Amino acid sequence: METFDPLRSKRPLIVYIDYKSPYAFIAKDATYRLGEVLGIDIDWRPLTLNIPSYLGSARLDRQGKVAESQRTPEQWTAVKYAYRDTRRYAELMGYTLRGTVKIWDTSLAHIGMLWAKAQGDMVLRGYTDRLYERFWRRDLDAEDPAAVSAVLQEAGAELDGFEEYRHRDGRVLHDRMQAAIFEAGIFGVPSYVVDGELFFGREHLPMVRWLLEGKPGPAPDVGYDRINGGGHA
């Protein structure tokens, strides 16, 4: 298995995402545009967040009421704001973003991401777009192997061998990657890495672009620029 370096890639930009992160969801299209404007290939990588470790955990019942909670009032405030914040941007982009009913384990979806990535950028993008949009409409169970396989197939991925991969090589690769990612100090999504330097949050896209373009002119302020006029970063 090839040595994995969390801060280095053959491509000029590394992007870390988690399919259960609403902030990563609303950042993906602006990140696509950045790659298209600059004519670069992006190295997309999964970071499986352990949300209960810093925001506690909770589960809703079928009526949308809290059935179980291990969150402090401060943690609930942070979670509710995050959904308000990301939902307004999602609506501007024409997406539906519904709050999740529990803390999802997205490791299977991320193993699917690694499988799709190995089959090319178009397959990966098709998989990512479908999975994100359905997950945030609550139309997809990210822990269901059949659901993940179906999205892979729709994205054009070859499925022969995926069942064994998700149990063995894919699981081993995913777990090794996560250990290395956290050891490198990468803690959240979306995260961007340029020349070994980490930037957390989509508000840094103007700075990321400036670095990738070779630092033309003065450095941009945080989040106040647009990617080629194509919408909020």
Secondary structure, 3 states (H helix, E strand, C coil): CCCCCCCCCCCCEEEEECCCCHHHHHHHHHHHHHHHHHCCCEEEEECCCCCHHHHCCEEECCCCCEEEECCCHHHHHHHHHHHHHHHHHHHHCCCCCCCCCCCCCCHHHHHHHHHHHCCCHHHHHHHHHHHHHHHHCCCCCCCCHHHHHHHHHHCCCCCCCHHHHHHCHHHHHHHHHHHHHHHCCCCCCCEEEECCEEEECHHHHHHHHHHHCCCCCCCCCCCCCECCCCCEC
